[in-house]
Amino acid sequence: MGELAKRIIGNVELAIVGKRKQCVLSLVAWLSGGHILLEDVPGVAKTMLARALARSVGCRFKRVQCTPDLLPSDVTGTSIFNQKTAEFEFRPGPVFTQILLADEINRATPRTQASLLEAMAESCVTVDGTTHSLKPPFLVIATQNPVDHEGTFPLPEAQLDRFMMRFSLGYPSMDEEFRMLEMLQGAHPVDGLKPVAAAEELVQAQQEIKRIHVDPRVRQYLLQIVHQTRLHEDLALGGSPRATIALFRCSQAMAAIRGRAFVLPDDVKRIVAPVMNHRLIVRPESRLRKVTAEKIVEEILGEIAVPTIEAA
C-alpha cells in the first residue's frame, strides 16, 4: 500500500509543485471512499490536482463548471426520445466518470448541489426511476472560492458533512513558483503525466484499507475527540457519527500510506483538522471573539491524553 501511494504522489508532484501534504490528504480521502472540498482562491492548481490524480491512476476525468443556471439533469443526465426506435434513451451526464470536478460548487443552486448527494453517498444515480451505478473508484472534488461570495449559494451543513475532507492548497513559496515557471516553459506538465497505477489497484486498496488494525485505545482516543466537539461551549454543532466514521477510515488510510498495518494516534492527529473543521458550527457570540473551528480542534487535541501504542 505504501509503495502504491508513493508512486501516485510522486507522479502527481511532477505537475503540482510543493503540495505534498495536500496530495497525501487527497489520496487518503480517495482510499477511504470519500470526497473532497477544496476551498481556496482562484489559480492555485485545484483543477490541476484533480486532473493529475486522474491521469496518475488512468481514471476518466470530467469537469462541471457550476453556474446558477446549471440544472440537475446537466449533471446526472436525462432521457431523450429516440424517434427511430420510438423509445426514450438515457444520455448520461458528466457525473458518469471516475473523478468529477465540480468547479465553484457554491455557484450552483441548492437543487443542483443536491443532485450530487446520491452520487456521493451511494455511488449511483437515479433518473426517471431507474438507478444507474457509477464505475469505481468514484471521487468528487468540489471547489469553492472563499473570497467572492456575491451570487453564491453556501453549502448547507448537511451537504458539507457529505465531504470527507475540506482543505486548501494555498499560495506557493517564491522558490516553488520559480520551479513552476520552469516547468511551464513548454507544454503543461499535467498533459504529459502517464498512469503509474490502474484503477483496479486503487479499488483493491480501498478494500484493504478496511483491514488496517485500529487498537481499542486509538478508537477511544478518536471517539473522545468527536464527543468533545459536541460538548464544547463555543460550538453550536459538533461532529456527527458520519464524522466519527470519516476520522476512523482516514486514520486507517493514513497508516496504510505510511506503510503500517496498524493505526497510531499520530495518524488521527494528522487528519483530524481537514476531516472535522468543516463539520463544526461556531456559536455567533464566539465568532465575535475570533474563535474558529480550527482553534477549537487544536484546543481539544491539547486537552485529551494521547494513548501509547507500540508495534506488536
C-alpha positions as CSV (number, residue, x, y, z in Angstrom):
1,M,0.0,0.0,0.0
2,G,2.8,2.4,0.9
3,E,4.5,1.6,-2.4
4,L,1.3,2.4,-4.4
5,A,0.9,5.7,-2.5
6,K,4.5,6.7,-3.3
7,R,4.0,6.0,-7.0
8,I,0.8,8.1,-7.2
9,I,2.0,11.0,-5.1
10,G,5.4,11.1,-6.8
11,N,3.7,11.2,-10.2
12,V,1.3,14.0,-9.1
13,E,4.2,16.0,-7.9
14,L,5.6,16.1,-11.4
15,A,2.9,18.5,-12.2
16,I,2.0,20.1,-8.8
17,V,4.8,21.8,-7.0
18,G,5.2,22.0,-3.3
19,K,1.9,20.5,-2.3
20,R,3.0,17.1,-0.7
21,K,0.6,17.5,2.3
22,Q,-2.4,18.2,0.1
23,C,-1.5,15.3,-2.3
24,V,-1.4,12.9,0.7
25,L,-4.7,14.2,2.0
26,S,-6.3,13.8,-1.4
27,L,-5.1,10.2,-1.6
28,V,-6.2,9.5,1.9
29,A,-9.8,10.7,1.1
30,W,-9.9,8.7,-2.1
31,L,-8.6,5.5,-0.5
32,S,-11.2,6.0,2.3
33,G,-14.0,6.2,-0.3
34,G,-14.8,9.8,0.5
35,H,-15.0,13.1,-1.4
36,I,-13.0,16.4,-1.2
37,L,-14.0,20.0,-0.9
38,L,-11.1,22.4,-1.9
39,E,-11.7,25.9,-0.6
40,D,-9.2,28.3,-1.9
41,V,-8.7,31.4,-4.0
42,P,-8.6,31.1,-7.9
43,G,-5.4,29.9,-9.7
44,V,-3.7,27.7,-7.1
45,A,-4.0,24.5,-9.1
46,K,-7.2,23.0,-7.7
47,T,-8.2,21.7,-11.2
48,M,-4.7,20.6,-11.9
49,L,-4.6,18.5,-8.8
50,A,-7.8,16.7,-9.8
51,R,-6.5,16.1,-13.4
52,A,-3.1,14.9,-12.1
53,L,-4.8,12.3,-9.8
54,A,-7.0,11.1,-12.6
55,R,-4.0,10.7,-15.0
56,S,-1.9,9.0,-12.4
57,V,-4.4,6.2,-11.9
58,G,-5.7,6.1,-15.5
59,C,-9.2,7.1,-14.5
60,R,-11.7,9.1,-16.5
61,F,-12.0,12.7,-15.6
62,K,-14.8,15.2,-16.2
63,R,-15.3,18.8,-15.1
64,V,-18.6,20.7,-14.4
65,Q,-18.5,24.5,-14.2
66,C,-21.2,25.3,-11.7
67,T,-23.4,28.3,-12.5
68,P,-26.8,29.5,-11.2
69,D,-28.5,28.2,-14.4
70,L,-27.0,24.7,-14.2
71,L,-29.8,22.1,-13.9
72,P,-29.7,18.8,-12.0
73,S,-30.1,17.0,-15.4
74,D,-27.0,18.8,-16.7
75,V,-25.0,16.8,-14.0
76,T,-26.8,13.5,-13.8
77,G,-28.1,13.1,-17.4
78,T,-31.5,12.9,-19.0
79,S,-33.8,10.7,-21.1
80,I,-34.1,11.7,-24.8
81,F,-36.8,10.4,-27.1
82,N,-35.4,8.5,-30.0
83,Q,-37.8,8.9,-33.0
84,K,-36.3,5.9,-34.8
85,T,-36.9,3.4,-32.0
86,A,-39.9,5.3,-30.5
87,E,-38.3,4.9,-27.1
88,F,-36.6,7.0,-24.5
89,E,-32.9,6.6,-24.3
90,F,-30.8,7.7,-21.3
91,R,-28.0,10.1,-22.0
92,P,-25.5,10.0,-19.1
93,G,-24.3,13.3,-17.7
94,P,-20.8,14.3,-16.6
95,V,-21.3,12.6,-13.2
96,F,-20.7,9.3,-15.0
97,T,-17.0,9.3,-14.7
98,Q,-14.4,8.3,-12.1
99,I,-13.2,11.7,-11.0
100,L,-15.7,14.6,-11.2
101,L,-14.5,18.1,-10.6
102,A,-17.5,20.3,-9.6
103,D,-15.9,23.7,-10.0
104,E,-17.2,26.6,-7.8
105,I,-20.0,24.3,-6.4
106,N,-21.4,27.2,-4.3
107,R,-22.4,29.0,-7.5
108,A,-24.9,26.2,-8.4
109,T,-28.4,26.4,-6.9
110,P,-29.3,24.1,-3.9
111,R,-31.3,21.9,-6.2
112,T,-28.3,21.2,-8.4
113,Q,-26.0,20.8,-5.4
114,A,-28.4,18.2,-4.1
115,S,-28.2,16.3,-7.3
116,L,-24.7,15.2,-6.4
117,L,-25.7,13.8,-3.0
118,E,-26.9,10.4,-4.1
119,A,-23.9,10.0,-6.3
120,M,-21.5,10.9,-3.4
121,A,-23.3,8.8,-0.8
122,E,-24.3,5.7,-2.8
123,S,-22.1,5.8,-6.0
124,C,-25.2,5.6,-8.1
125,V,-27.7,8.0,-9.9
126,T,-31.4,7.5,-10.2
127,V,-33.1,9.1,-13.2
128,D,-36.7,8.5,-14.2
129,G,-37.0,5.8,-11.6
130,T,-34.0,3.8,-13.0
131,T,-30.8,3.5,-10.9
132,H,-27.5,3.6,-12.7
133,S,-24.3,2.6,-10.9
134,L,-21.1,4.7,-11.2
135,K,-17.9,3.0,-12.1
136,P,-15.4,2.8,-9.1
137,P,-13.2,4.3,-7.9
138,F,-15.6,7.3,-7.9
139,L,-14.4,10.6,-6.4
140,V,-16.0,14.1,-6.4
141,I,-13.6,17.0,-5.9
142,A,-15.6,20.2,-5.4
143,T,-14.1,23.7,-5.3
144,Q,-15.3,27.0,-3.9
145,N,-13.8,30.5,-3.6
146,P,-13.8,31.7,0.0
147,V,-13.4,35.3,-1.0
148,D,-16.1,36.2,-3.6
149,H,-19.5,35.3,-2.2
150,E,-21.6,37.5,-4.4
151,G,-24.3,35.4,-6.2
152,T,-23.4,32.2,-4.4
153,F,-25.4,29.6,-2.6
154,P,-23.4,28.4,0.5
155,L,-23.4,24.7,1.0
156,P,-25.8,23.7,3.9
157,E,-24.3,21.8,6.9
158,A,-25.9,18.6,5.8
159,Q,-24.1,18.7,2.4
160,L,-20.8,19.9,3.9
161,D,-21.0,16.8,6.1
162,R,-21.0,14.6,3.0
163,F,-17.5,15.7,2.1
164,M,-14.9,13.6,3.9
165,M,-12.3,16.4,3.9
166,R,-12.0,20.1,3.3
167,F,-8.6,21.7,2.9
168,S,-6.8,24.5,1.0
169,L,-3.8,24.4,-1.4
170,G,-2.5,27.9,-0.6
171,Y,-0.1,30.1,-2.4
172,P,3.3,28.6,-3.3
173,S,6.6,29.9,-1.9
174,M,8.8,32.1,-4.2
175,D,11.1,29.1,-4.8
176,E,8.2,26.8,-5.6
177,E,6.7,29.4,-8.0
178,F,10.1,29.7,-9.7
179,R,10.2,25.9,-10.3
180,M,6.6,26.2,-11.6
181,L,7.6,28.7,-14.2
182,E,10.5,26.5,-15.3
183,M,8.1,23.5,-15.7
184,L,5.7,25.6,-17.8
185,Q,8.2,26.7,-20.4
186,G,6.9,24.0,-22.8
187,A,3.6,22.1,-22.5
188,H,1.8,22.0,-19.3
189,P,3.3,19.1,-17.2
190,V,0.0,17.6,-16.3
191,D,-0.6,16.8,-20.0
192,G,2.5,14.6,-20.0
193,L,1.6,12.5,-17.0
194,K,1.4,8.8,-17.6
195,P,-0.6,6.3,-15.4
196,V,1.6,4.8,-12.7
197,A,-1.3,2.6,-11.3
198,A,-4.5,1.1,-12.5
199,A,-8.0,1.9,-11.3
200,E,-8.4,-1.7,-10.2
201,E,-5.4,-1.3,-7.9
202,L,-7.0,1.6,-6.2
203,V,-10.3,-0.2,-5.8
204,Q,-8.4,-3.1,-4.2
205,A,-6.5,-0.7,-2.0
206,Q,-9.9,0.7,-0.8
207,Q,-10.9,-2.7,0.4
208,E,-7.5,-3.4,2.0
209,I,-7.8,-0.1,4.0
210,K,-10.7,-1.6,6.0
211,R,-8.5,-4.4,7.3
212,I,-5.9,-2.0,8.9
213,H,-5.9,-2.7,12.6
214,V,-7.2,0.0,15.0
215,D,-6.4,-0.6,18.7
216,P,-9.3,-0.1,21.1
217,R,-7.2,2.7,22.8
218,V,-6.9,4.6,19.5
219,R,-10.6,4.1,18.9
220,Q,-11.3,5.6,22.3
221,Y,-9.0,8.5,21.6
222,L,-10.8,9.1,18.3
223,L,-14.2,9.0,19.9
224,Q,-13.1,11.4,22.7
225,I,-12.1,14.0,20.1
226,V,-15.5,13.8,18.3
227,H,-17.5,13.8,21.6
228,Q,-15.6,16.8,22.9
229,T,-16.8,18.8,19.9
230,R,-20.4,18.0,20.9
231,L,-19.8,19.3,24.4
232,H,-17.7,22.3,23.7
233,E,-19.4,25.6,24.8
234,D,-18.3,27.5,21.8
235,L,-19.8,25.1,19.3
236,A,-23.5,25.1,18.2
237,L,-22.9,21.9,16.2
238,G,-20.3,19.2,16.9
239,G,-19.1,16.2,14.9
240,S,-21.7,13.8,13.7
241,P,-21.4,9.9,13.7
242,R,-20.5,10.3,10.0
243,A,-17.6,12.5,11.2
244,T,-16.5,9.6,13.5
245,I,-16.6,7.1,10.7
246,A,-14.7,9.5,8.4
247,L,-12.0,10.0,11.1
248,F,-11.8,6.3,11.6
249,R,-11.4,5.4,7.9
250,C,-9.0,8.3,7.1
251,S,-6.7,7.2,10.0
252,Q,-6.6,3.7,8.5
253,A,-5.7,5.1,5.1
254,M,-3.1,7.4,6.6
255,A,-1.5,4.4,8.4
256,A,-1.5,2.4,5.2
257,I,0.1,5.2,3.1
258,R,2.8,5.4,5.7
259,G,3.5,1.7,5.3
260,R,1.9,0.4,8.5
261,A,-0.8,-2.3,9.1
262,F,-2.0,-0.5,12.3
263,V,-3.1,3.0,13.3
264,L,-1.2,5.3,15.6
265,P,-2.6,8.3,17.5
266,D,-0.4,10.4,15.2
267,D,-2.3,9.2,12.2
268,V,-5.5,10.5,13.8
269,K,-3.9,13.9,14.7
270,R,-2.6,14.3,11.1
271,I,-6.1,14.2,9.5
272,V,-8.4,15.5,12.3
273,A,-8.3,19.1,11.1
274,P,-9.4,18.5,7.4
275,V,-11.9,15.9,8.5
276,M,-13.5,17.9,11.3
277,N,-13.2,21.6,10.8
278,H,-15.9,22.0,8.1
279,R,-18.4,19.9,10.2
280,L,-18.4,22.3,13.2
281,I,-20.5,25.4,13.6
282,V,-19.2,28.0,16.0
283,R,-21.7,30.0,18.0
284,P,-22.3,33.6,16.8
285,E,-21.2,35.1,20.1
286,S,-18.0,33.0,20.0
287,R,-17.2,34.2,16.4
288,L,-17.3,37.7,17.7
289,R,-14.4,36.7,20.0
290,K,-12.5,35.5,16.9
291,V,-13.0,31.8,17.9
292,T,-12.7,29.5,14.9
293,A,-13.3,25.8,14.4
294,E,-9.6,25.3,13.7
295,K,-8.7,26.8,17.1
296,I,-11.3,24.7,18.9
297,V,-10.0,21.4,17.4
298,E,-6.4,22.3,18.3
299,E,-7.6,23.1,21.9
300,I,-9.4,19.7,22.1
301,L,-6.3,17.8,20.8
302,G,-4.3,19.6,23.5
303,E,-6.6,18.5,26.3
304,I,-7.0,14.8,25.5
305,A,-4.4,12.4,26.7
306,V,-2.7,10.6,23.8
307,P,-2.5,6.8,24.3
308,T,0.8,5.0,23.9
309,I,0.7,2.3,21.2
310,E,3.6,0.0,20.4
311,A,4.1,-2.2,17.4
312,A,3.3,-5.8,18.0
